[in-house]
Amino acid sequence: MERREFLAGAVAAAATPALAALPMPERQEAGQAATLRLATTAFRRMDGSTPSRQLSEVVFAHLRLVQSVAAEAPDEDQRVRLAAVGSEAASLAGWLSWDMGDHGSARTWYGSAIKAARRSGNRLLAAYQIGSLAQMEADAGNAAQGLNLTRSARRQLGTNAPAVADAWLCTVEALAHAAAGDELSTDHALVRSRTAAALITAEEPPPWPWVFTFDEAKIAACRVTCGARLGLPIWVFGKRDEVATAMPSSHAKQHALLQLDLAAGHQAAGRLEAAYVLATQAVESGLRYRSGRVVERARVFRRAYTSSTPPKVVRTFDDRLHGVYL
């Protein structure tokens, strides 16, 4: 079976749960925009268990289809709706490029997503896309740019932002502060995120364009990541229940990244055996899913340790990484 046929079949199977994630106006929306949006949502749900390089082939073709349909739309109302659909598809292309380690293409796609969101007139969508770019910049260590972008996203939201948007943007701010080495501001951002997350109604689906729920596990995972960036083992491990909350994940690539954060905590605490066992597991996942982001994060983790006589566990890890190009 051809890869594209397989992925198309998987999208069809994912269509029903994806539809449930859309807010009521989108569920009632008919025609091409609704169909295209549903396909994008299904692709987003496949990201956790599909190599980005495989999924990107279908997503780029899907994005070209959205752009073609939008260009032929007969009236402004349809063009506005399709701009929102195109924004979400371009954002997914940016996310996949980021995972493949292609930051240049990711920035281009996120820029396209932001422009399309503004054309749609949906301020919540624009805030989401700007915040997504901010998240990538913070993850890459570009603290000032990440913070500037989060401020721009908040201006889009205004004063009546949904709790999920506020809580999520607080974690993006925390990542940016951690990239800058600012422990106090990072902690304050995480506290604000918890406060906002407490206002999220668990019974209601997340508002579009959020597909997945934002909960305590996401905040715990962010704290682990920030602790790894700041070199604070006490943040990485913290309370035992917080670490347990952060670890479970059905998203294999995100789980591998979190393993590398935990490995960084062990390394900072001098527990090399535990650190490199976790890091090796993460690298294996990164190679299985061909995630350039995971492999590059593993290289960053390795550069944090220097020794003229590294122990065997470190040398074995070096051998595994040597010659890996994604």
C-alpha distance (Angstrom), angle and dihedral (degrees) to the residues before:
residue distance angle dihedral
M1 . . .
E2 3.80 . .
R3 3.82 115.7 .
R4 3.79 93.5 -122.6
E5 3.80 91.5 50.4
F6 3.79 90.1 50.9
L7 3.79 92.7 50.2
A8 3.78 91.9 46.2
G9 3.80 89.3 53.7
A10 3.79 91.0 49.2
V11 3.79 90.1 51.9
A12 3.79 90.3 53.5
A13 3.80 89.9 51.9
A14 3.81 90.5 50.1
A15 3.78 94.6 49.1
T16 3.81 98.9 93.4
P17 3.83 98.3 53.2
A18 3.80 90.0 41.0
L19 3.80 90.4 56.0
A20 3.79 90.3 54.9
A21 3.81 89.5 57.9
L22 3.80 92.8 59.9
P23 3.82 118.6 93.1
M24 3.79 118.1 -113.0
P25 3.84 98.2 -93.4
E26 3.80 90.7 55.2
R27 3.80 92.3 45.2
Q28 3.79 89.6 55.4
E29 3.80 94.4 42.7
A30 3.78 112.0 106.6
G31 3.76 134.9 -161.2
Q32 3.76 134.6 34.2
A33 3.81 98.0 -27.7
A34 3.80 92.6 56.7
T35 3.80 92.9 46.5
L36 3.80 93.4 48.3
R37 3.79 92.3 46.0
L38 3.79 90.9 51.1
A39 3.81 90.5 53.2
T40 3.81 91.2 50.8
T41 3.80 90.9 51.2
A42 3.79 91.0 51.1
F43 3.81 91.1 50.5
R44 3.81 89.8 50.8
R45 3.78 90.3 53.8
M46 3.82 90.8 52.0
D47 3.81 93.1 55.0
G48 3.81 95.3 88.0
S49 3.78 95.0 59.4
T50 3.81 103.8 28.7
P51 3.81 127.9 74.7
S52 3.80 107.6 -107.7
R53 3.79 92.5 -132.3
Q54 3.81 90.2 59.6
L55 3.79 95.3 42.3
S56 3.81 92.8 45.8
E57 3.81 91.5 64.2
V58 3.79 90.1 62.4
V59 3.82 95.3 37.7
F60 3.81 93.6 53.0
A61 3.81 89.9 49.8
H62 3.81 89.2 47.7
L63 3.80 90.6 50.5
R64 3.80 91.3 51.9
L65 3.80 88.6 51.4
V66 3.82 91.4 51.5
Q67 3.81 90.6 49.8
S68 3.81 91.5 48.3
V69 3.80 93.1 49.9
A70 3.82 90.8 46.8
A71 3.82 91.5 51.4
E72 3.81 90.1 54.5
A73 3.83 96.2 44.0
P74 3.82 108.6 130.4
D75 3.82 98.7 -144.2
E76 3.79 142.3 28.2
D77 3.80 94.9 -110.2
Q78 3.79 91.7 60.1
R79 3.81 92.1 43.8
V80 3.81 89.8 54.8
R81 3.81 92.4 50.9
L82 3.79 91.8 46.5
A83 3.81 90.9 49.1
A84 3.81 87.9 61.4
V85 3.81 90.4 48.9
G86 3.78 90.9 48.3
S87 3.79 90.9 49.6
E88 3.78 92.1 56.2
A89 3.82 92.4 46.3
A90 3.82 91.9 49.3
S91 3.80 90.2 49.0
L92 3.80 90.0 53.8
A93 3.82 89.1 50.2
G94 3.81 87.4 52.5
W95 3.81 92.0 50.1
L96 3.80 92.1 50.3
S97 3.82 91.8 47.6
W98 3.80 89.0 50.7
D99 3.79 90.8 52.5
M100 3.80 90.0 49.5
G101 3.82 88.6 55.1
D102 3.81 93.9 -111.9
H103 3.81 100.3 131.2
G104 3.80 94.2 167.6
S105 3.80 93.1 58.3
A106 3.81 90.7 41.0
R107 3.82 91.0 56.8
T108 3.80 90.5 48.1
W109 3.80 92.6 51.6
Y110 3.79 93.6 44.6
G111 3.80 88.7 50.1
S112 3.81 89.0 52.9
A113 3.81 89.9 48.3
I114 3.82 91.5 52.7
K115 3.83 93.0 48.4
A116 3.80 92.0 48.7
A117 3.81 91.5 47.5
R118 3.79 90.1 53.8
R119 3.80 90.7 49.2
S120 3.80 88.4 53.5
G121 3.80 91.2 56.0
N122 3.83 90.7 -132.6
R123 3.80 105.7 136.3
L124 3.81 93.3 -173.0
L125 3.79 90.3 55.0
A126 3.81 91.3 47.5
A127 3.80 90.5 51.0
Y128 3.80 90.4 50.3
Q129 3.80 93.1 51.7
I130 3.80 94.0 45.6
G131 3.80 89.1 47.9
S132 3.82 90.3 50.3
L133 3.80 90.6 55.6
A134 3.81 88.9 46.1
Q135 3.79 89.4 53.8
M136 3.79 91.7 53.4
E137 3.81 92.7 48.0
A138 3.81 91.8 48.5
D139 3.79 90.4 48.6
A140 3.80 89.2 51.4
G141 3.82 90.3 53.6
N142 3.81 96.4 -105.7
A143 3.80 94.8 134.5
A144 3.81 100.4 169.0
Q145 3.79 93.3 48.4
G146 3.79 91.5 46.4
L147 3.80 92.3 52.7
N148 3.81 92.9 45.2
L149 3.77 90.3 52.5
T150 3.81 93.5 48.6
R151 3.80 89.3 52.8
S152 3.81 88.6 51.8
A153 3.81 90.1 49.7
R154 3.79 91.1 51.8
R155 3.80 90.7 51.4
Q156 3.80 87.5 56.4
L157 3.80 91.2 51.1
G158 3.79 96.3 50.7
T159 3.80 121.1 -168.6
N160 3.82 100.5 -44.5
A161 3.79 100.0 59.8
P162 3.81 118.6 159.2
A163 3.79 111.7 -105.2
V164 3.80 91.7 -117.0
A165 3.83 91.2 56.7
D166 3.80 92.1 49.6
A167 3.81 93.9 46.1
W168 3.81 92.7 47.5
L169 3.81 94.5 47.4
C170 3.80 89.4 50.5
T171 3.81 89.4 59.1
V172 3.81 90.1 49.3
E173 3.80 88.6 52.1
A174 3.80 89.5 48.9
L175 3.82 90.5 54.3
A176 3.80 90.9 49.8
H177 3.81 92.5 49.2
A178 3.81 89.7 48.5
A179 3.80 89.6 51.8
A180 3.81 87.0 55.1
G181 3.82 91.3 49.5
D182 3.83 92.6 -116.1
E183 3.81 104.6 144.3
L184 3.82 96.8 176.0
S185 3.82 95.5 51.0
T186 3.81 90.1 44.7
D187 3.78 91.2 54.4
H188 3.81 92.3 47.1
A189 3.81 90.9 51.9
L190 3.81 91.4 51.0
V191 3.81 91.0 49.8
R192 3.81 90.0 51.3
S193 3.79 89.4 49.6
R194 3.80 91.8 54.5
T195 3.81 90.6 48.5
A196 3.80 91.8 51.6
A197 3.81 93.5 43.5
A198 3.80 90.0 55.9
L199 3.82 87.5 65.7
I200 3.82 93.9 57.0
T201 3.78 112.2 108.4
A202 3.78 107.2 -128.4
E203 3.80 94.9 -155.6
E204 3.80 94.9 58.8
P205 3.81 123.7 77.0
P206 3.82 114.6 -115.0
P207 3.81 114.0 -90.8
W208 3.79 116.9 -102.2
P209 3.03 129.0 -70.0
W210 3.82 86.1 37.9
V211 3.80 108.5 83.2
F212 3.80 99.4 176.4
T213 3.78 128.7 52.4
F214 3.79 119.9 -104.6
D215 3.79 111.8 -136.9
E216 3.80 145.4 147.6
A217 3.80 91.1 -71.0
K218 3.82 90.5 62.3
I219 3.80 91.5 50.9
A220 3.81 92.3 46.3
A221 3.80 90.0 51.0
C222 3.80 90.5 49.5
R223 3.80 90.6 51.8
V224 3.81 90.1 52.1
T225 3.81 90.3 51.0
C226 3.80 92.7 47.2
G227 3.80 90.4 48.5
A228 3.80 89.9 52.7
R229 3.81 90.9 50.6
L230 3.80 92.1 47.9
G231 3.81 94.1 44.6
L232 3.80 92.2 -119.9
P233 3.83 111.7 142.7
I234 3.80 90.3 -175.9
W235 3.80 88.6 63.0
V236 3.78 93.6 44.7
F237 3.79 93.8 52.9
G238 3.80 101.7 20.5
K239 3.77 112.8 145.8
R240 3.78 114.5 1.4
D241 3.79 93.5 -124.9
E242 3.82 91.7 52.5
V243 3.79 91.9 55.3
A244 3.81 90.3 47.2
T245 3.81 89.0 50.9
A246 3.78 92.4 50.9
M247 3.81 98.2 47.8
P248 3.83 106.9 60.0
S249 3.80 109.4 89.2
S250 3.77 136.8 154.9
H251 3.81 88.1 -158.0
A252 3.80 103.4 89.1
K253 3.80 97.0 -164.2
Q254 3.81 94.1 47.6
H255 3.78 88.8 47.6
A256 3.82 90.0 54.0
L257 3.81 91.0 51.4
L258 3.79 90.2 51.6
Q259 3.80 89.9 49.8
L260 3.81 88.5 55.9
D261 3.81 90.1 51.1
L262 3.79 90.0 52.6
A263 3.81 89.1 46.6
A264 3.81 89.0 53.5
G265 3.80 89.0 53.9
H266 3.80 91.7 52.0
Q267 3.80 90.3 47.2
A268 3.80 92.2 50.8
A269 3.81 88.5 51.3
G270 3.81 91.7 50.6
R271 3.81 96.1 -109.3
L272 3.79 97.2 131.6
E273 3.80 98.3 164.4
A274 3.80 93.1 56.1
A275 3.81 91.3 40.9
Y276 3.77 96.2 54.8
V277 3.79 95.3 41.1
L278 3.81 88.6 58.2
A279 3.79 93.0 41.5
T280 3.80 91.5 51.2
Q281 3.81 91.0 51.9
A282 3.80 89.5 50.5
V283 3.79 92.3 50.0
E284 3.80 91.1 51.1
S285 3.81 89.1 54.1
G286 3.79 90.2 46.7
L287 3.79 91.2 53.1
R288 3.80 92.8 44.4
Y289 3.80 90.7 55.1
R290 3.81 94.2 32.3
S291 3.80 91.7 -124.4
G292 3.78 111.1 171.0
R293 3.79 88.9 -172.3
V294 3.81 92.2 59.6
V295 3.80 93.4 45.9
E296 3.81 93.1 47.9
R297 3.82 90.7 48.2
A298 3.82 87.2 52.6
R299 3.80 89.7 54.0
V300 3.81 90.7 50.5
F301 3.80 88.9 50.3
R302 3.81 90.8 51.6
R303 3.81 93.6 49.2
A304 3.79 89.6 59.6
Y305 3.81 90.4 69.9
T306 3.78 120.4 68.2
S307 3.78 127.6 179.3
S308 3.78 135.3 145.1
T309 3.82 88.7 -139.4
P310 3.82 108.1 34.3
P311 3.81 115.5 -170.8
K312 3.78 122.1 -108.1
V313 3.81 94.7 -97.0
V314 3.81 89.4 59.0
R315 3.80 93.6 45.5
T316 3.80 90.2 50.5
F317 3.80 89.4 51.9
D318 3.81 90.2 50.2
D319 3.79 90.2 52.1
R320 3.81 90.6 52.2
L321 3.80 92.7 51.2
H322 3.78 95.4 43.0
G323 3.76 112.6 108.0
V324 3.82 94.9 5.9
Y325 3.79 110.1 142.6
L326 3.78 122.2 169.7
